[in-house]
Amino acid sequence: MISTSEMIRIRRQMQRRIRDVVAERRRARQMEPVATDPAGEPTEVRSTPDTSLSI
């Protein structure tokens, strides 16, 4: 059985990892070039959201 303090420590570690991944993906999206449509209007390039981190 895991103690309460150990459970809290693991939960905080998981939350920290999730925040790091979200921040890394945000930075990667900001680095993506902005695509333009045929009319010359910039359109934001978006990929499908990754749901593998759903809790």
N, CA, C and O of each residue as an XYZ file, in Angstrom:
220
protein
N       0.842     -1.190      0.000
C       0.000      0.000      0.000
C       0.882      1.247      0.000
O       1.889      1.310      0.705
N       0.495      2.223     -0.790
C       1.253      3.469     -0.890
C       0.771      4.433      0.183
O      -0.431      4.592      0.398
N       1.714      5.071      0.849
C       1.341      6.038      1.875
C       0.775      7.294      1.218
O       0.971      7.545      0.029
N       0.076      8.064      2.023
C      -0.536      9.297      1.518
C       0.511     10.256      0.977
O       0.323     10.851     -0.084
N       1.602     10.404      1.695
C       2.646     11.339      1.240
C       3.281     10.866     -0.068
O       3.623     11.679     -0.927
N       3.437      9.545     -0.217
C       3.983      9.013     -1.457
C       3.017      9.230     -2.617
O       3.446      9.533     -3.731
N       1.724      9.080     -2.369
C       0.710      9.308     -3.390
C       0.714     10.776     -3.833
O       0.611     11.075     -5.023
N       0.832     11.672     -2.875
C       0.878     13.099     -3.189
C       2.117     13.414     -4.011
O       2.053     14.184     -4.970
N       3.252     12.817     -3.636
C       4.494     13.051     -4.366
C       4.378     12.563     -5.808
O       4.807     13.254     -6.732
N       3.807     11.387     -6.002
C       3.642     10.835     -7.354
C       2.688     11.694     -8.169
O       2.945     11.953     -9.345
N       1.593     12.139     -7.565
C       0.624     12.982     -8.273
C       1.264     14.293     -8.721
O       1.064     14.732     -9.853
N       2.030     14.914     -7.831
C       2.703     16.167     -8.183
C       3.716     15.953     -9.299
O       3.846     16.794    -10.189
N       4.435     14.831     -9.259
C       5.396     14.521    -10.304
C       4.694     14.346    -11.647
O       5.183     14.831    -12.667
N       3.562     13.663    -11.660
C       2.800     13.472    -12.895
C       2.291     14.806    -13.428
O       2.361     15.056    -14.631
N       1.780     15.666    -12.546
C       1.285     16.972    -12.977
C       2.409     17.818    -13.566
O       2.207     18.537    -14.545
N       3.596     17.728    -12.964
C       4.748     18.468    -13.470
C       5.128     17.978    -14.863
O       5.435     18.780    -15.745
N       5.109     16.667    -15.058
C       5.441     16.107    -16.377
C       4.423     16.539    -17.421
O       4.792     16.892    -18.541
N       3.145     16.514    -17.062
C       2.091     16.930    -17.994
C       2.274     18.390    -18.372
O       2.185     18.739    -19.549
N       2.532     19.259    -17.378
C       2.763     20.684    -17.668
C       3.947     20.866    -18.607
O       3.899     21.695    -19.516
N       5.012     20.091    -18.391
C       6.191     20.196    -19.246
C       5.871     19.804    -20.690
O       6.311     20.464    -21.631
N       5.105     18.730    -20.856
C       4.747     18.284    -22.204
C       3.854     19.307    -22.889
O       4.036     19.601    -24.070
N       2.886     19.852    -22.151
C       1.984     20.854    -22.722
C       2.781     22.085    -23.152
O       2.552     22.624    -24.234
N       3.707     22.527    -22.319
C       4.522     23.696    -22.649
C       5.401     23.410    -23.869
O       5.574     24.274    -24.728
N       5.951     22.207    -23.943
C       6.793     21.850    -25.086
C       5.976     21.837    -26.373
O       6.440     22.319    -27.406
N       4.773     21.292    -26.319
C       3.914     21.273    -27.511
C       3.482     22.676    -27.905
O       3.373     22.982    -29.092
N       3.236     23.530    -26.918
C       2.871     24.917    -27.213
C       4.021     25.625    -27.932
O       3.811     26.338    -28.914
N       5.243     25.416    -27.426
C       6.417     26.018    -28.081
C       6.570     25.485    -29.503
O       6.892     26.246    -30.415
N       6.346     24.197    -29.701
C       6.473     23.606    -31.034
C       5.433     24.200    -31.980
O       5.737     24.474    -33.141
N       4.209     24.401    -31.493
C       3.159     24.999    -32.336
C       3.527     26.429    -32.713
O       3.279     26.859    -33.840
N       4.114     27.161    -31.784
C       4.487     28.547    -32.068
C       5.615     28.609    -33.085
O       5.751     29.608    -33.792
N       6.425     27.562    -33.173
C       7.540     27.535    -34.111
C       7.102     27.115    -35.509
O       7.843     27.315    -36.471
N       5.892     26.529    -35.639
C       5.407     26.098    -36.943
C       5.173     27.314    -37.831
O       4.697     28.349    -37.365
N       5.512     27.184    -39.115
C       5.243     28.301    -40.025
C       3.741     28.468    -40.231
O       2.986     27.498    -40.179
N       3.324     29.694    -40.462
C       1.911     29.977    -40.712
C       1.654     29.751    -42.194
O       2.306     30.366    -43.038
N       0.707     28.874    -42.517
C       0.383     28.586    -43.914
C      -0.542     29.667    -44.451
O      -1.253     30.319    -43.685
N      -0.535     29.858    -45.758
C      -1.449     30.816    -46.374
C      -2.372     30.064    -47.321
O      -1.951     29.130    -48.003
N      -3.631     30.478    -47.357
C      -4.581     29.857    -48.287
C      -4.429     30.523    -49.651
O      -3.701     31.507    -49.774
N      -5.105     30.004    -50.679
C      -4.948     30.565    -52.032
C      -5.282     32.055    -52.131
O      -4.742     32.737    -53.002
N      -6.153     32.580    -51.269
C      -6.503     34.000    -51.315
C      -5.417     34.868    -50.682
O      -5.495     36.096    -50.731
N      -4.410     34.236    -50.092
C      -3.320     34.992    -49.487
C      -3.541     35.312    -48.024
O      -2.718     35.980    -47.398
N      -4.654     34.836    -47.472
C      -4.931     35.074    -46.050
C      -4.184     34.037    -45.216
O      -4.233     32.846    -45.525
N      -3.502     34.469    -44.174
C      -2.812     33.484    -43.338
C      -3.819     32.624    -42.579
O      -4.816     33.116    -42.052
N      -3.532     31.347    -42.542
C      -4.353     30.426    -41.764
C      -3.436     29.682    -40.818
O      -2.318     29.316    -41.179
N      -3.903     29.465    -39.631
C      -3.089     28.797    -38.637
C      -3.041     27.305    -38.923
O      -4.067     26.684    -39.199
N      -1.846     26.733    -38.856
C      -1.682     25.307    -39.080
C      -1.935     24.610    -37.760
O      -1.272     24.890    -36.762
N      -2.892     23.705    -37.759
C      -3.221     22.966    -36.535
C      -3.289     21.485    -36.848
O      -3.834     21.073    -37.872
N      -2.740     20.711    -35.970
C      -2.874     19.268    -36.101
C      -4.014     18.819    -35.195
O      -4.525     19.596    -34.388
N      -4.395     17.584    -35.336
C      -5.466     17.077    -34.481
C      -4.929     16.974    -33.063
O      -3.767     16.620    -32.868
N      -5.751     17.276    -32.079
C      -5.270     17.226    -30.696
C      -4.920     15.817    -30.289
O      -5.590     14.858    -30.673
N      -3.865     15.701    -29.508
C      -3.425     14.403    -29.009
C      -4.143     14.137    -27.691
O      -3.953     14.847    -26.703
N      -4.963     13.108    -27.702
C      -5.740     12.808    -26.502
C      -5.057     11.749    -25.643
O      -5.673     11.227    -24.714
N      -3.808     11.424    -25.931
C      -3.136     10.390    -25.159
C      -2.856     10.828    -23.728
O      -2.559      9.989    -22.877
N      -2.944     12.130    -23.447
C      -2.692     12.609    -22.090
C      -3.975     12.846    -21.304
O      -3.951     13.429    -20.220
N      -5.085     12.394    -21.854
C      -6.358     12.580    -21.147
C      -6.317     11.840    -19.828
O      -5.791     10.731    -19.730
N      -6.881     12.473    -18.821
C      -6.878     11.862    -17.483
C      -8.254     11.294    -17.200
O      -8.482     10.732    -16.129
